Amino acid sequence: MAERILKLDNVHAFYGKSHVLHGVSMELRPGEIVSLLGRNGSGRSTTVKTIMGQVDGQGSIRFGERELLGRKAYEIAHWGLAYVPENRDIFPKLTVQQNLLLGQKSGARNPRWSFEDMYRMFPRLRERQHTEAGVLSGGEQQMLTLCRSLMGDPDLIMIDEPTEGLAPMIVELVAQYLKTLKERGIAVLLVEQKLAIALEISQRCYVMGHGRIVFEGTPEELRANSYIRKEWLEV
């Protein structure tokens, strides 16, 4: 079996006295796209925030040889793990180019990604490179957020609901972006409610319900499992 880049083992997480994650175990391998699926409130976003050090957890989360639990988010990011939150966290008063520049990993000698790479993936950003990010459309801001995370040269990127509220044409661009990451050997943990895009681009899927993993398998296995889809995914 290929080496694991990320491994969660019996992870629990809490918001105050509220027990949100109940023994979550999962793993990703290098260059793999894995979707984390489930309804709102199932624990998907809490899982990625716990991995990123934004929520306190118990158990074990290993990124390569490093244990992440108890470490600060900036340390985790420096080690090569990127997180794209659902709220499109951009710097609104800075231009597109300046936002990308801030995303660059300091001291990187041979970064895998350049400004030209970003503009090639999303030509609209090239047209808007000198525009303040705050006046971009929602789709353009999502493109910028995704690209800024790549400028940090991560080995794994976790993306929370990247297609939420986007037009179908932009959704297709995001899907192509994710496939490009895989081609470049970057692992992706995709939190997504749109089952179609998740099943199209993922190698494996996890389904969450009530803070637990209730299914693990390939997209084909999930398509064939009507019980899991009806019980934990369909509205």
Long-range contacts (C-beta under 8 A, 24 or more apart in sequence): 1-29, 2-29, 2-30, 3-29, 3-30, 4-28, 4-29, 4-62, 5-29, 5-30, 5-63, 5-64, 5-155, 5-156, 5-187, 6-51, 6-61, 6-62, 6-63, 6-81, 6-156, 6-187, 6-189, 7-60, 7-61, 7-62, 8-47, 8-51, 8-59, 8-60, 8-61, 9-59, 9-60, 9-61, 9-62, 10-59, 10-60, 11-47, 11-50, 11-57, 11-58, 11-59, 11-60, 11-61, 11-69, 12-57, 12-58, 12-59, 13-46, 13-47, 13-50, 13-55, 13-56, 13-57, 13-58, 14-55, 14-56, 15-46, 15-55, 19-211, 20-46, 20-55, 20-211, 21-46, 21-47, 21-50, 21-57, 21-211, 21-212, 22-210, 22-211, 22-212, 23-59, 23-212, 24-59, 24-208, 24-211, 24-212, 24-213, 25-213, 26-206, 26-213, 26-216, 28-156, 28-187, 28-189, 29-187, 30-155, 30-185, 30-187, 31-182, 31-185, 31-186, 31-187, 32-182, 32-187, 32-188, 32-203, 32-204, 33-178, 33-181, 33-182, 33-187, 33-188, 33-190, 33-201, 33-202, 33-203, 34-187, 34-188, 34-189, 34-190, 34-202, 34-203, 34-204, 34-205, 34-206, 35-190, 35-191, 35-192, 35-198, 35-199, 35-201, 35-202, 35-204, 35-205, 35-206, 36-189, 36-190, 36-191, 36-192, 36-205, 36-206, 36-208, 37-192, 37-193, 37-195, 37-198, 37-205, 37-206, 37-207, 37-208, 37-232, 37-233, 38-207, 38-208, 38-209, 38-232, 38-233, 39-193, 39-209, 39-232, 39-233, 39-235, 40-193, 42-208, 42-209, 42-210, 42-211, 42-232, 43-208, 43-210, 43-211, 43-212, 44-160, 44-191, 44-208, 45-86, 45-160, 45-191, 46-211, 47-191, 47-208, 48-83, 48-158, 48-160, 48-189, 48-191, 49-83, 51-76, 51-81, 51-83, 51-158, 51-189, 52-76, 52-77, 52-81, 52-83, 52-158, 63-156, 64-155, 77-152, 77-154, 78-105, 80-153, 80-154, 80-155, 80-156, 81-154, 81-155, 81-156, 81-157, 81-158, 82-149, 82-150, 82-152, 82-154, 82-156, 82-157, 82-158, 83-149, 83-157, 83-158, 83-160, 84-145, 84-146, 84-149, 84-157, 84-158, 84-159, 84-160, 84-162, 85-160, 86-160, 86-161, 86-164, 86-191, 88-138, 88-141, 88-142, 88-144, 88-145, 89-145, 90-133, 90-134, 90-136, 90-141, 90-144, 90-145, 90-148, 91-133, 92-132, 92-133, 92-134, 93-132, 93-133, 93-134, 94-132, 94-133, 95-129, 95-130, 95-131, 95-132, 95-133, 96-125, 96-128, 96-129, 96-130, 96-131, 96-133, 96-136, 96-144, 97-129, 97-130, 99-133, 99-144, 99-148, 100-144, 100-147, 100-148, 100-151, 101-151, 102-148, 103-147, 103-148, 103-149, 103-150, 103-151, 103-152, 104-151, 104-152, 105-151, 105-152, 105-153, 108-153, 111-151, 111-153, 112-153, 112-184, 113-150, 113-151, 113-153, 117-150, 118-147, 118-150, 118-151, 121-147, 121-173, 121-176, 121-177, 121-180, 122-147, 122-173, 122-177, 138-165, 138-166, 139-166, 139-167, 139-170, 142-166, 142-170, 142-174, 143-170, 143-173, 143-174, 146-174, 146-177, 150-181, 154-186, 155-186, 155-187, 156-186, 156-187, 156-188, 156-189, 157-181, 157-186, 157-187, 157-188, 157-189, 158-188, 158-189, 158-191, 159-188, 159-189, 159-190, 159-191, 160-191, 161-191, 161-192, 161-193, 162-190, 162-192, 163-192, 163-194, 163-197, 164-193, 171-197, 175-200, 175-201, 195-229, 195-233, 199-223, 207-232, 207-233, 208-232
